[in-house]
Amino acid sequence: DTGVSQDPRHKITKRGQNVTFRCDPISEHNRLYWYRQTLGQGPEFLTYFQNEAQLEKSRLLSDRFSAERPKGSFSTLEIQRTEQGDSAMYLCASGRTGQPQHFGDGTRLSIL
Amino acid sequence: QKEVEQDPGPLSVPEGAIVSLNCTYSNSAFQYFMWYRQYSRKGPELLMYTYSSGNKEDGRFTAQVDKSSKYISLFIRDSQPSDSATYLCAMTLDSNYQLIWGAGTKLIIKP
């Protein structure tokens, strides 16, 4: 059990650029979640998958955000046309059905 | 008003003290309650996971849930400087569902 892995750990980009983050969940965890956390706040839910199916998306997830989980393994979160307000820590978590979520160390996004 | 309220602190206590951290919530439908610890520039680490009301103990940590008062607590005994971190409470309607979080309490243990 190697834990949830996220890549990259830190991404710096200019406003208007597209960025993509990757999450590798704990093996055999069928559920995968994305959250966003800003300084001094708790995480906010973005979306989650059961296997390859995206079951729910928050209203925070505007049309500039898209997430995929092909084949029910790793997941990617893409942000198009980044804005200053997108600067945050993007956290991925995974879990088995009926079990608590375990988090990775996140990708910190900085928009110049 | 937020669904989950948590005092942001900071809470500063001497090493060896008993620490009490708390959250209140408004949604009586929450059934699962968690405490996570988060160090700077790291992801949340699960400490305690409880269902419904009652107490749960794990080493130096004790979690309490009082659903009638919509109040949860985390106690840390014999606190250590390595316990210095931000403690986040989280809760959910269903164990598979999204988590609703408090803002976190920053805890400082002074040697």
Interface residues (C-beta under 8 A of the other chain):
Chain A: V4 Q6 R31 Y33 Y35 G40 Q41 G42 P43 E44 F45 Y48 Q50 E56 S58 L91 G95 T97 G98 Q99 P100 Q101 H102 F103 G104 D105 G106 R108
Chain B: V4 Q6 P8 Y32 M34 Y36 R41 K42 G43 P44 E45 L46 Y49 L88 A90 S95 N96 Q98 L99 I100 W101 G102 A103 G104
